[in-house]
Amino acid sequence: MKDKILWEYLAELPEQEAAWLEWKYHLTNWNLFNTFYTHYLRFECRRVKLLNCPAPCEQGYPRHVLENSPSDIKAVCPQNQAEPIQLKFRDILIYSIRYEAFHQEICTSLNIRYSADRRIEHENVWHLGEYSGTEVYLTYETSMLTDTISSIYLLLQKSFILMVPAAKNVTPEIQQFMAKNNSVLFSMESELSLQTDGSFKLKRNIAECMKPSNQPCPQRYQSKILPIEAYKYLFYSKS
């Protein structure tokens, strides 16, 4: 799917905000970037002081932004290993996801009863609403997926749906735990594509993803203690 470039970038982007230059750098080859920008990005009235280097050396330092005037802005290598890059003023403006519009449109496309964006106790998790009696959550931070799933399960003690931008860091143990608890890990990269009007087209709906035939086969995995179950044990032993 062409939208893979979007979902993978959102999975790597802290707080889902970046300088305009970096949004363009990562998404400009995506044919729906202008649609995405128009519907789901907003200017944060802030400017960056550092930019990721477009040609990183072995040190990997970001470039410092020097604003001499609105028409004279440069990204300078702190190690003087590369020539300064001339920037436009808009390049350093910070844009972020318009969470309410973005999440609401995702819920509309999936027939999720939207309950307004709000985070639960876990700072990386959004509670989107409910689908046929099952609570639906979303996280962009997949590097902490085991901890996120543990937090949601401990909060609910029942099945749930967790949406992620891309299926990164999804281990067999995580798949087995979700299947065992009749829960769904929904990859937006695999199931959703943006349309020219800003809506999302489904490959499969949530009901299709919940069918037993679409869940991983427990016999494939040999782990006797899942990381998530181990987390639960540690949590209760300290209570």
N, C-alpha and C positions, 0 to 999 in steps of 0.2 A: 504494500500500500504506500502511496506517495506521502501520506501523512505521517509515516514513520519518523521522518526527520523532526516533526514537531514534538511528538510524544517523547522521543528519546532526549530531546533538548530539555523539555520540561522536567524530566526525571533527573537531569544533571544540574539544574539551575536552583541555587539556594534562594528560598523565599519567592521564587518565580518572578524575579525582577532583574533587569540588566540595562546597561547603556544601550541606546538606540543602535550604535555601531555594532554591538555584539548580537543583538536581535537580527540585524541585517546580515551579519557575517554567517550566522548559523542557518538562517531561514530564507535568505534571498533567492536561493535556487528552487524553493518550494513554490509552486504556481499559485497557491492560495494564501501567500503571506499577506498580501494587501487586505484580503477578506478577514483574515485572523486579526490583523492590526486594527482594522476599522471597528470590528465587533468586540474585541476582547482585550485590547491593551489600553492603558491610560498613562498619562504623564504624571509623575509623582512630585513635580516641582522641586526636584533635586538634581544635582550633577555629580558625576563620578570624579574621584581623584586618582583612581587607578584603573587601568584597562588590561585585559589579558593580552599578552604579546602575540601578534599574528604569526611571528616566526621565532618561537621560543628556542633559546639555546639550552645548554645542559644545566645552567643555573635555574632556569624557569621563572625568573622574576617578572612580575607584571610591570607595565610601563606607567610612569608618572605622567599625569596630565598637567601641562603648564598652560595657563590662560593668560597670555600677554594682553589680549584684547579679544572682543567677540569674533574678529576676523583673523586672529593669529593665535591659534590653539594647536599645541603639539603634544604627541605622546612620546615621551623620552625614555630611552633605556637607562635604568639606573647604573648599569655597569659599562655604559658607553660601548657596547658591543655591536650596536646597529644604529643606523641613521634615524633621526627623529621622523615621525609620521605626522604630516599636516592633517588636521581634523577640521570638520565643520562644527559649528556650535551645536547643532542638533545631535551630532554623534555622541556627545557626552551626557545628554539628558537621559534620566532614568525612566524607564517604562516598566509597568508591572501588569500582571493579569488582573482583569476586572473580575474578581472572584464571583460576585453575585450573578452577573450576566453569564459567565462561563459555566458555572455549576448549574444554574437554572436551566440553561439550554441542554446540557447533558442529561439532566433529570427529565426534561420534556421528551427527549428522544428515546429514553428508556422506560417511560411510563413510571418513573419514580415520583412518589408524592413528596414534593419539595417542601422542606420545613425551615428554609432560610439557613444560610451558611452560619455555622457555629462550630468551634472546635471543642472536642472533649478534653479530658484531663491530659491526654497525650498531645504535646504541642505540634506534632507533625500530622495530625489527623483532623479531617473535616467530617462532620456528620451532615450528610446531604438530605436524608429523609427516610422514607420507608417504601418498600416494594412488596406488595401482597403480604403484609405483616412482618416482613423481614427488614431489619435496620440496615441502612446503606451508608458506608463510609468511603472516604477517599483520602489517599496519601500520595504525595509526590515524591517523598523521601523513601526510596526503596533500599537504601543501604542499611536501614534499621528495621527491615521488614519483620523479622522474628519478634523483636520487641514491640513493634506496633500491633501485630496480630495478638500477642499476649495481652497487651493493654485492653484491646477491644473485648477479647474473650472474658477477661477477668471482670470487666465492667458489666457485660451482658449475661454471661453464663448461658448463652444459647447461640444458635446459628446466626450468621450475619453475611453481608456482602461487602467485600473490600475492593474498591476500584484503584488501580494503579496505572500510571501513564504507559509503562512498558514492563514486560515480564523479566526485568533484571533482578538478580539476586533471589530468584525463586528456586529454592532447593527442593529435592524430592520429599524431604521431611515436612516442609511447609505445605506442599501439595497434599501429602497424606493427612496432615492434621486438618486442613480445610475440608477434605472429603469426609474424614471420620466424623466431623462435627456438622455435616450437612451445610457447610458454608461455601461461598464462591469467591474466588480471586479473579476479578474481572479486568483483563488487560485492554485498555482503551486503544493501544497500538494495534491490537489484533481485531477489535470489534467495532471501532468507530472511525468514520472518515468525515472530514469537514466538507460542506457543500458551499456553493458560491453565494448562497443567501445567508450564510452564517449558521445554519442548522447542521445537525449531524446525521449521517446515514449509518444504519446498523448493518453489520454483517450477520449477527445473530442477536436475538434479544436475551435478556437475563434468564427467562424461562428455559430457553434452549441450553444455556450454559449450565443450568442446574440439573439437567437430565443425567441420570446415573451413567449413561453411556459416554458422557463427555467428561466424567470425573476420572482422575488417575486410578490405576489398578493397584490396590494395597499390596498385592503379592510381589510387585516390582521392587519394593523397598524392604531392606533388612533391618533398619534401625529399631532397637527395642525400646529406647527412650527418645522421644522427640525433643528437640530443643525447647519447644513451646511448653511441653509438659514439665520439663525440668525447671523452666522459669516459674511455672505455677507452683511447683513444689517449694522452691526457694521463697516465693512470696508468702505462702501460707505458713511456712516454718518460722518466718520472722514476725508474723502477726501476733 
